[in-house]
Amino acid sequence: MSILKIARMGHPVLRRLADPIADPTAPDVAALVSDMTETLDDIGGVGLAAPQVHVSRRVIIFKVPQERTTGMADDEPQPLTALINPVIEPVGDALNLGWEGCLSIPGLRGAVPRHTTIRYRGLALDGTMIERTASGFHARVVQHEVDHLDGVLYPERMSDLALLTFIEEGMKHPIDLAAYARGEFE
């Protein structure tokens, strides 16, 4: 197992469509997921996509800690999950504006509109199908990581770049997204 280097915004691997994985049970896929898991644990994040570790393949890992759940249906804690060749389908048209950071864009965070509820499917390391409905933070983290497989970083999803901030400034001068949605933003 190895801790892998994180690709940062501007690196070409983050801008391209990642290649599908033909055999999710292949030893090199298991080794990649193991290294990604060790890297995520070392950094303390909640999700990681293979392109973020300079590997242009369609695999993500993510988890949903209890403290990140929103209380919505289908937003429950999730153990670390590896998802190979994931596909997302929005459920309804509802969007939710929420803060996101990214290991490939250190020091920044932005408010990103995401589908409130999604269905996703993909393969596990043993080749079995994983299918779930997700809402809230669970839906947000899966959408964020799958975007990496399509060469998209969260600032490209933002509807207002005034809501892009350095993390430390955001902590000193927090922006209330509910007030923003009501038009009370300064």
Secondary structure, 3 states (H helix, E strand, C coil): CCCCCCCCCCCHHHCCCCECCCCCCCHHHHHHHHHHHHHHHHHCCCEEEHHHHCCCECEEEEEECHHHCCCCCCCCCEEEEEEEEEEEEECCCCEEEEEEECCCCCCEEEEEEEECEEEEEEECCCCCEEEEEEEHHHHHHHHHHHHHHCCCCHHHHCCCHHHEEEHHHHHHCCCCHHHHHCCCCC
